[in-house]
Amino acid sequence: MSEKKIPYKIYLEEEEMPRRWYNVRADMKNKPAPLLNPGTLKPMTFEELRSVFCDELVRQELNDTDAYIDIPQEILDFYKMYRPAPLVRAYCLEKKLDTPAKIYYKFEGNNTSGSHKLNSAIAQAYYAKQQGLKGVTTETGAGQWGTALSMACSYFDLDCHVYMVKVSYEQKPFRREVMRTYGAQVTPSPSDTTEVGRKILSEFPGTGGSLGCAISEAVEAAGSREGYRYVLGSVLSQVLLHQSIIGEETKAALKKYNIKPDMIIGCAGGGSNLGGLISPFVGEKLRGEADYRIIAVEPASCPSLTRGKYVYDFCDTGKVCPLAKMYTLGSGFMPAPNHAGGLRYHGMSSVVSQLYDDGLIEATSVEQTAVFKAAEEFARVEGILPAPESSHAIKVAIDEAVKCRETGEEKTIVFGLTGTGYFDMVAYGKFHDGEMTDYVPSEEDLQKGFAGLPDVTV
Ligand SMILES: *Cc1c(COP(=O)(O)O)cnc(C)c1O
């Protein structure tokens, strides 16, 4: 098919839509390391995990063998409200950059929660409902995950209790109100409603909280209430599985126009959008069917892949969760307060970590003022106002396209545009006023985080 015929937006027809999630673990020769019980240091069993998570989600978490898992009809029906997500040919950006590169982005921001997180939220709420549960608890940082989960829970008529990092609760009241509109109960964390919250408050009075703290509170709250389970918006293998809808749709849209990407770029916080986008392509690499350059982009202020250690670590501050082997900066690591761009989790999905350790994907880090500059450049030509998180991928896509201008290579670049940035205008404001600064942790800063790593040899 000739180049000219490629439309601005590639959509899939209903009969072309993926009906299965793809589980890349099935094709990985080196499987991601199992979650460990922090007491016994033995792999977490189904029985242990089901006290925290829904049964079906535990099965998915432990499933390293089935390459495809059917998406239940109720979830496919919900996906119809906002999917397929368009694969956009960035003609305007290409023109602006005067590059021979062909740039495509998969836009996941076309739903009220404004990000890809709804893809997994609806699946997790569905399985909770199937199990006959009353509700779920979770944590949220800036609020994207909490918003997505509130939408999903209201659809299935489940209670949703969100522990929101206190600084965000106070500084980002709009997201909080979106969650309450969908019926969620939102508690600033740390709070005095849990044991672990009270402990953190007594040790650090006046703390603004962190994701790691809010996770501990949400896990405790789920465990202490009949009919509740805990759900998580990233990092876990089940979440990457649900997010594979992004990659499956992208692959189908590219195939429709016979487009072969040279590189695939995604931002990496906990690794769920990146893992979901790249899974089908990594699968082809693993099976020797195709080759791609795959690049994970993280903030220089929270560089888990590029500067972290690949070891077992705690997933939360209160150390109530299982241990995960991942690239990590240590559960005590906190990005500097001037960091505004999201992607601030100390660790990385164990699937993404293993793929990176095996050299199947690359990683790079970028500084936040450069990220906001790329965001603005993108918004001005492509129209969409991107989330700061997504803009990490934009930054590297632009850099690669500029390299093509210099070398004359017509590379095909695909990147994930995970969401919109309407709730991040305070950060955009700082950027416009020239008040945004960059911070790259020193070796000494990193050592402090590493000092808190558990001593696990398995
Ligand atoms: C949460 C979020 C991310 C990062 O999370 P991952 O699990 O790494 O995908 C990226 N972009 C947006 C818009 C988000 O809301």
The ligand as a Tripos MOL2 file, in Angstrom:
@<TRIPOS>MOLECULE
LIG
   15    15     1     0     0
SMALL
NO_CHARGES

@<TRIPOS>ATOM
      1 C1          0.2790    6.5650   35.5260 C.3       1 LIG1
      2 C2          0.6810    7.1630   34.2490 C.ar      1 LIG1
      3 C3          1.8920    6.8170   33.6230 C.ar      1 LIG1
      4 C4          2.9240    5.9110   34.2280 C.3       1 LIG1
      5 O1          2.5390    4.6580   34.6530 O.3       1 LIG1
      6 P1          3.0590    3.3290   33.9850 P.3       1 LIG1
      7 O2          2.5260    2.2560   34.8480 O.co2     1 LIG1
      8 O3          4.5430    3.3670   33.9370 O.co2     1 LIG1
      9 O4          2.4560    3.2880   32.6390 O.co2     1 LIG1
     10 C5          2.1810    7.3800   32.3920 C.ar      1 LIG1
     11 N1          1.3380    8.2510   31.8160 N.ar      1 LIG1
     12 C6          0.1750    8.6090   32.3880 C.ar      1 LIG1
     13 C7         -0.6940    9.5930   31.6750 C.3       1 LIG1
     14 C8         -0.2000    8.0780   33.6110 C.ar      1 LIG1
     15 O5         -1.3530    8.4310   34.1680 O.3       1 LIG1
@<TRIPOS>BOND
     1     1     2 1
     2     2     3 ar
     3     2    14 ar
     4     3     4 1
     5     3    10 ar
     6     4     5 1
     7     5     6 1
     8     6     7 2
     9     6     8 1
    10     6     9 1
    11    10    11 ar
    12    11    12 ar
    13    12    13 1
    14    12    14 ar
    15    14    15 1
@<TRIPOS>SUBSTRUCTURE
     1 LIG1         1 GROUP 0 **** ****
